[in-house]
Amino acid sequence: MPQGTNRVRVTQEGSPVRGGCGRLDHRNLVWLGGRLYCLDAGEGGVLHEQLVWPQLSELRTIQEADLGLPLADVAFLSGWPSVCVS
């Protein structure tokens, strides 16, 4: 973390997920025109500068409402028998 900045550490209590080192740069997926796209939200990129909220920077989270009207949420949970769509 650069000196003189006040960044909030955004993690869910008890979660082993940690940001940093580019591990979460490609965690945002968008289904558009029948294709699935992986978005690069890494630091220095256009998506990071324009769509990642400062308080969510460490986890590289892009809010789906910033891309338009969300139609569904898809969650893949390791160990579950199928994908959950809500």
Biotite code that builds the C-alpha atoms (Angstrom):
import biotite.structure as struc

atoms = struc.array([
    struc.Atom([0.000, 0.000, 0.000], chain_id="A", res_id=1, res_name="MET", atom_name="CA", element="C"),
    struc.Atom([1.531, 3.364, -1.021], chain_id="A", res_id=2, res_name="PRO", atom_name="CA", element="C"),
    struc.Atom([2.519, 5.635, 1.826], chain_id="A", res_id=3, res_name="GLN", atom_name="CA", element="C"),
    struc.Atom([-0.031, 8.330, 2.651], chain_id="A", res_id=4, res_name="GLY", atom_name="CA", element="C"),
    struc.Atom([-3.106, 6.480, 1.343], chain_id="A", res_id=5, res_name="THR", atom_name="CA", element="C"),
    struc.Atom([-6.011, 5.291, 3.451], chain_id="A", res_id=6, res_name="ASN", atom_name="CA", element="C"),
    struc.Atom([-7.383, 2.140, 1.822], chain_id="A", res_id=7, res_name="ARG", atom_name="CA", element="C"),
    struc.Atom([-10.125, 0.147, 3.440], chain_id="A", res_id=8, res_name="VAL", atom_name="CA", element="C"),
    struc.Atom([-9.451, -3.582, 3.583], chain_id="A", res_id=9, res_name="ARG", atom_name="CA", element="C"),
    struc.Atom([-12.576, -5.132, 2.086], chain_id="A", res_id=10, res_name="VAL", atom_name="CA", element="C"),
    struc.Atom([-13.030, -8.764, 3.023], chain_id="A", res_id=11, res_name="THR", atom_name="CA", element="C"),
    struc.Atom([-15.860, -10.765, 4.493], chain_id="A", res_id=12, res_name="GLN", atom_name="CA", element="C"),
    struc.Atom([-15.201, -11.672, 8.105], chain_id="A", res_id=13, res_name="GLU", atom_name="CA", element="C"),
    struc.Atom([-13.725, -15.147, 8.296], chain_id="A", res_id=14, res_name="GLY", atom_name="CA", element="C"),
    struc.Atom([-13.185, -15.383, 4.520], chain_id="A", res_id=15, res_name="SER", atom_name="CA", element="C"),
    struc.Atom([-9.825, -16.708, 3.301], chain_id="A", res_id=16, res_name="PRO", atom_name="CA", element="C"),
    struc.Atom([-10.118, -14.560, 0.132], chain_id="A", res_id=17, res_name="VAL", atom_name="CA", element="C"),
    struc.Atom([-7.505, -11.810, -0.033], chain_id="A", res_id=18, res_name="ARG", atom_name="CA", element="C"),
    struc.Atom([-6.745, -9.337, -2.778], chain_id="A", res_id=19, res_name="GLY", atom_name="CA", element="C"),
    struc.Atom([-3.375, -8.266, -4.048], chain_id="A", res_id=20, res_name="GLY", atom_name="CA", element="C"),
    struc.Atom([-0.775, -9.621, -6.471], chain_id="A", res_id=21, res_name="CYS", atom_name="CA", element="C"),
    struc.Atom([-3.260, -9.571, -9.360], chain_id="A", res_id=22, res_name="GLY", atom_name="CA", element="C"),
    struc.Atom([-5.077, -12.704, -8.164], chain_id="A", res_id=23, res_name="ARG", atom_name="CA", element="C"),
    struc.Atom([-8.506, -11.075, -8.515], chain_id="A", res_id=24, res_name="LEU", atom_name="CA", element="C"),
    struc.Atom([-7.919, -9.014, -11.684], chain_id="A", res_id=25, res_name="ASP", atom_name="CA", element="C"),
    struc.Atom([-10.064, -11.361, -13.801], chain_id="A", res_id=26, res_name="HIS", atom_name="CA", element="C"),
    struc.Atom([-12.885, -12.211, -11.378], chain_id="A", res_id=27, res_name="ARG", atom_name="CA", element="C"),
    struc.Atom([-15.605, -10.197, -13.146], chain_id="A", res_id=28, res_name="ASN", atom_name="CA", element="C"),
    struc.Atom([-17.548, -12.031, -15.859], chain_id="A", res_id=29, res_name="LEU", atom_name="CA", element="C"),
    struc.Atom([-20.132, -10.606, -18.261], chain_id="A", res_id=30, res_name="VAL", atom_name="CA", element="C"),
    struc.Atom([-22.550, -12.535, -20.501], chain_id="A", res_id=31, res_name="TRP", atom_name="CA", element="C"),
    struc.Atom([-23.123, -10.411, -23.606], chain_id="A", res_id=32, res_name="LEU", atom_name="CA", element="C"),
    struc.Atom([-24.547, -11.379, -26.987], chain_id="A", res_id=33, res_name="GLY", atom_name="CA", element="C"),
    struc.Atom([-24.454, -15.097, -26.203], chain_id="A", res_id=34, res_name="GLY", atom_name="CA", element="C"),
    struc.Atom([-20.793, -15.025, -25.128], chain_id="A", res_id=35, res_name="ARG", atom_name="CA", element="C"),
    struc.Atom([-19.085, -15.013, -21.751], chain_id="A", res_id=36, res_name="LEU", atom_name="CA", element="C"),
    struc.Atom([-16.373, -12.390, -21.289], chain_id="A", res_id=37, res_name="TYR", atom_name="CA", element="C"),
    struc.Atom([-13.772, -12.164, -18.544], chain_id="A", res_id=38, res_name="CYS", atom_name="CA", element="C"),
    struc.Atom([-13.035, -8.535, -17.625], chain_id="A", res_id=39, res_name="LEU", atom_name="CA", element="C"),
    struc.Atom([-9.526, -7.420, -16.667], chain_id="A", res_id=40, res_name="ASP", atom_name="CA", element="C"),
    struc.Atom([-9.985, -5.009, -13.743], chain_id="A", res_id=41, res_name="ALA", atom_name="CA", element="C"),
    struc.Atom([-6.291, -4.839, -12.863], chain_id="A", res_id=42, res_name="GLY", atom_name="CA", element="C"),
    struc.Atom([-4.672, -1.618, -11.662], chain_id="A", res_id=43, res_name="GLU", atom_name="CA", element="C"),
    struc.Atom([-3.706, 0.749, -14.443], chain_id="A", res_id=44, res_name="GLY", atom_name="CA", element="C"),
    struc.Atom([-6.381, -0.562, -16.805], chain_id="A", res_id=45, res_name="GLY", atom_name="CA", element="C"),
    struc.Atom([-9.356, 1.381, -18.149], chain_id="A", res_id=46, res_name="VAL", atom_name="CA", element="C"),
    struc.Atom([-11.902, -0.808, -16.335], chain_id="A", res_id=47, res_name="LEU", atom_name="CA", element="C"),
    struc.Atom([-10.122, -0.332, -13.016], chain_id="A", res_id=48, res_name="HIS", atom_name="CA", element="C"),
    struc.Atom([-9.987, 3.428, -13.446], chain_id="A", res_id=49, res_name="GLU", atom_name="CA", element="C"),
    struc.Atom([-13.583, 3.827, -14.677], chain_id="A", res_id=50, res_name="GLN", atom_name="CA", element="C"),
    struc.Atom([-15.641, 1.077, -12.998], chain_id="A", res_id=51, res_name="LEU", atom_name="CA", element="C"),
    struc.Atom([-13.942, -0.167, -9.823], chain_id="A", res_id=52, res_name="VAL", atom_name="CA", element="C"),
    struc.Atom([-15.049, 1.829, -6.789], chain_id="A", res_id=53, res_name="TRP", atom_name="CA", element="C"),
    struc.Atom([-12.100, 2.954, -4.616], chain_id="A", res_id=54, res_name="PRO", atom_name="CA", element="C"),
    struc.Atom([-13.363, 1.045, -1.560], chain_id="A", res_id=55, res_name="GLN", atom_name="CA", element="C"),
    struc.Atom([-13.567, -2.156, -3.678], chain_id="A", res_id=56, res_name="LEU", atom_name="CA", element="C"),
    struc.Atom([-10.232, -1.709, -5.442], chain_id="A", res_id=57, res_name="SER", atom_name="CA", element="C"),
    struc.Atom([-8.387, -4.430, -3.563], chain_id="A", res_id=58, res_name="GLU", atom_name="CA", element="C"),
    struc.Atom([-10.961, -7.052, -4.559], chain_id="A", res_id=59, res_name="LEU", atom_name="CA", element="C"),
    struc.Atom([-11.351, -5.633, -8.112], chain_id="A", res_id=60, res_name="ARG", atom_name="CA", element="C"),
    struc.Atom([-15.140, -5.653, -7.811], chain_id="A", res_id=61, res_name="THR", atom_name="CA", element="C"),
    struc.Atom([-17.157, -4.113, -10.657], chain_id="A", res_id=62, res_name="ILE", atom_name="CA", element="C"),
    struc.Atom([-20.771, -3.433, -9.674], chain_id="A", res_id=63, res_name="GLN", atom_name="CA", element="C"),
    struc.Atom([-23.096, -5.065, -12.203], chain_id="A", res_id=64, res_name="GLU", atom_name="CA", element="C"),
    struc.Atom([-25.467, -2.074, -12.203], chain_id="A", res_id=65, res_name="ALA", atom_name="CA", element="C"),
    struc.Atom([-22.614, 0.049, -13.600], chain_id="A", res_id=66, res_name="ASP", atom_name="CA", element="C"),
    struc.Atom([-22.778, -2.072, -16.771], chain_id="A", res_id=67, res_name="LEU", atom_name="CA", element="C"),
    struc.Atom([-26.556, -1.834, -17.252], chain_id="A", res_id=68, res_name="GLY", atom_name="CA", element="C"),
    struc.Atom([-29.599, -3.686, -15.980], chain_id="A", res_id=69, res_name="LEU", atom_name="CA", element="C"),
    struc.Atom([-28.609, -6.936, -14.226], chain_id="A", res_id=70, res_name="PRO", atom_name="CA", element="C"),
    struc.Atom([-30.685, -9.886, -15.433], chain_id="A", res_id=71, res_name="LEU", atom_name="CA", element="C"),
    struc.Atom([-29.382, -12.696, -13.217], chain_id="A", res_id=72, res_name="ALA", atom_name="CA", element="C"),
    struc.Atom([-26.705, -13.667, -10.713], chain_id="A", res_id=73, res_name="ASP", atom_name="CA", element="C"),
    struc.Atom([-24.697, -16.825, -11.303], chain_id="A", res_id=74, res_name="VAL", atom_name="CA", element="C"),
    struc.Atom([-22.670, -18.347, -8.490], chain_id="A", res_id=75, res_name="ALA", atom_name="CA", element="C"),
    struc.Atom([-20.243, -21.229, -8.824], chain_id="A", res_id=76, res_name="PHE", atom_name="CA", element="C"),
    struc.Atom([-19.591, -22.822, -5.448], chain_id="A", res_id=77, res_name="LEU", atom_name="CA", element="C"),
    struc.Atom([-16.906, -25.468, -5.361], chain_id="A", res_id=78, res_name="SER", atom_name="CA", element="C"),
    struc.Atom([-18.315, -28.731, -4.085], chain_id="A", res_id=79, res_name="GLY", atom_name="CA", element="C"),
    struc.Atom([-21.934, -27.956, -4.991], chain_id="A", res_id=80, res_name="TRP", atom_name="CA", element="C"),
    struc.Atom([-23.533, -30.301, -7.531], chain_id="A", res_id=81, res_name="PRO", atom_name="CA", element="C"),
    struc.Atom([-24.587, -27.530, -9.953], chain_id="A", res_id=82, res_name="SER", atom_name="CA", element="C"),
    struc.Atom([-24.383, -23.845, -10.770], chain_id="A", res_id=83, res_name="VAL", atom_name="CA", element="C"),
    struc.Atom([-26.877, -21.630, -8.906], chain_id="A", res_id=84, res_name="CYS", atom_name="CA", element="C"),
    struc.Atom([-28.717, -19.046, -11.025], chain_id="A", res_id=85, res_name="VAL", atom_name="CA", element="C"),
    struc.Atom([-30.982, -16.538, -9.339], chain_id="A", res_id=86, res_name="SER", atom_name="CA", element="C"),
])
